[in-house]
Amino acid sequence: MANDPYTDHQTFLGTQIKRRRDRAGWTQTEFAEKIRFSLDTVKSVETGRLFASEPFAEAADQAFVADGDLIELVNIWNGHQCGRGFGTG
């Protein structure tokens, strides 16, 4: 069963990254090279199998010129800005 991008944080973030990558016209390989992460990591993040690390989000944010949007999502869900993890407790 596929993860729901509206209830699963990993899937939501992966969907946002894939959407931005598609808009930029980059393949996963091109994007991986731009952000200096492995192709396997890009695939895993985009499919929601792996939650984007802060360094990954920072690199993606810079590549997309996303004005900190991706970093903010990762930080919120990691509990850095709201005192605890998003949707926990």
C-alpha positions in Angstrom: 0.0 0.0 0.0 1.4 3.4 -1.0 2.0 6.1 1.6 -0.4 9.0 1.6 1.4 12.2 0.9 -1.1 14.1 3.0 -0.7 12.1 6.2 2.9 10.8 5.9 5.6 13.4 6.4 8.3 11.5 4.5 6.0 10.9 1.5 4.8 14.6 1.6 8.4 15.9 1.5 9.4 13.4 -1.2 6.5 14.5 -3.3 7.4 18.1 -2.9 11.0 17.4 -3.9 10.0 15.3 -6.9 7.5 18.0 -8.0 10.2 20.7 -7.9 12.7 18.5 -9.7 10.2 17.8 -12.5 9.4 21.5 -12.8 13.1 22.2 -13.1 13.3 19.6 -15.9 16.0 17.5 -14.1 16.3 13.8 -14.1 16.9 12.1 -10.7 20.5 11.6 -11.8 21.0 15.3 -12.7 19.4 16.3 -9.5 21.6 13.9 -7.5 24.7 15.4 -9.2 23.6 19.0 -8.5 23.1 18.4 -4.8 26.0 15.9 -4.4 23.9 13.1 -3.0 23.7 9.6 -4.3 21.0 8.6 -6.8 19.8 6.0 -4.4 19.3 8.7 -1.7 17.4 10.9 -4.1 15.1 7.9 -5.1 14.6 7.0 -1.5 13.6 10.5 -0.5 11.3 11.0 -3.4 9.5 7.8 -2.8 9.2 8.4 1.0 11.4 5.5 2.0 13.8 7.9 3.6 13.2 11.1 5.3 15.4 13.9 4.0 18.2 14.9 6.3 18.9 18.5 7.0 22.0 18.6 4.7 19.9 17.0 1.9 17.1 19.6 2.4 19.6 22.4 2.5 21.2 21.2 -0.8 17.8 20.7 -2.5 16.6 24.1 -1.2 19.6 25.8 -2.8 19.3 23.9 -6.0 15.6 24.8 -6.3 16.1 28.4 -4.9 13.3 27.5 -2.6 13.9 30.3 0.0 14.3 27.9 2.9 10.9 26.1 2.4 12.4 22.5 2.4 14.7 23.2 5.3 11.8 24.6 7.3 9.7 21.5 6.7 12.5 19.2 7.8 13.2 21.3 10.9 9.5 21.4 11.9 9.1 17.6 11.5 12.3 17.0 13.4 11.0 19.1 16.2 13.6 21.9 15.9 11.0 24.7 15.6 8.0 23.5 17.6 9.5 21.8 20.6 8.6 18.2 19.5 8.1 16.3 16.3 5.2 17.3 14.1 2.2 15.2 14.7 3.6 13.3 17.7 2.5 12.9 21.2 
